[in-house]
Amino acid sequence: MSETVLDVKGMNCPLPVLRANRALRSLAPGERLRVLATDRAAISDFKAFCRETGHDLLASSEEAGVLTFLIRKKEQP
């Protein structure tokens, strides 16, 4: 399974979600996007984004101040 990494460290809301949305548009259904962020607002932003768009938030974690979100692009209807 293909995975793309998007580094949005240092960017503040709403840029991490906007950049992730743009990156997801270029991925095939089922492919994964790993987002690296430092903005604490991204935690709730990505949960809401995935809930609203239908993408799967597979995992989220934090290590040394870097937040990681693993998102799987939704399958086409």
C-alpha positions in Angstrom: 0.0 0.0 0.0 1.4 3.4 -1.0 2.0 6.1 1.6 2.8 9.7 1.1 4.3 11.9 3.8 3.2 15.5 4.2 5.3 17.7 6.4 3.4 20.7 7.7 5.4 21.3 10.8 5.4 25.0 11.8 2.2 25.8 10.0 -0.9 26.9 12.0 -4.6 26.2 11.6 -6.1 25.9 9.0 -3.0 25.3 6.8 -2.3 21.7 7.9 -5.8 20.5 7.0 -5.9 22.5 3.8 -2.6 21.1 2.6 -3.7 17.6 3.6 -6.9 18.0 1.6 -4.9 19.1 -1.5 -2.5 16.1 -1.1 -5.4 13.6 -0.7 -6.9 14.8 -4.0 -3.8 13.5 -5.9 -3.9 10.1 -4.2 -5.8 7.0 -5.4 -8.6 5.7 -3.2 -7.2 3.6 -0.4 -3.8 5.2 -0.4 -2.4 6.6 2.8 -1.2 10.1 3.8 1.0 10.5 6.8 0.8 14.1 8.1 3.5 15.6 10.4 2.3 18.7 12.2 3.2 20.8 15.3 0.0 22.8 15.7 -2.0 21.4 18.6 -5.2 22.5 16.9 -4.5 19.8 14.3 -5.7 17.1 16.7 -9.3 18.2 16.6 -9.0 19.6 13.1 -8.1 16.3 11.5 -10.7 14.3 13.5 -13.4 16.7 12.2 -11.9 16.8 8.7 -12.0 13.0 8.4 -15.5 12.7 9.9 -16.8 15.3 7.4 -15.0 14.0 4.3 -15.3 10.3 4.8 -11.5 9.7 4.9 -10.3 7.2 7.6 -8.1 8.6 10.4 -6.2 5.3 11.0 -3.9 6.6 13.7 -2.6 9.7 15.5 0.3 10.1 17.9 2.7 12.6 19.3 6.4 12.3 19.8 8.8 15.1 20.8 6.2 17.7 20.0 5.5 16.4 16.5 1.9 15.2 15.8 1.5 12.4 13.3 -1.8 11.6 11.6 -2.3 8.6 9.3 -5.2 9.1 6.9 -6.5 6.6 4.3 -8.2 8.2 1.3 -11.9 7.1 1.1 -12.9 4.6 -1.5 -14.9 6.0 -4.4 -18.7 5.4 -4.3 
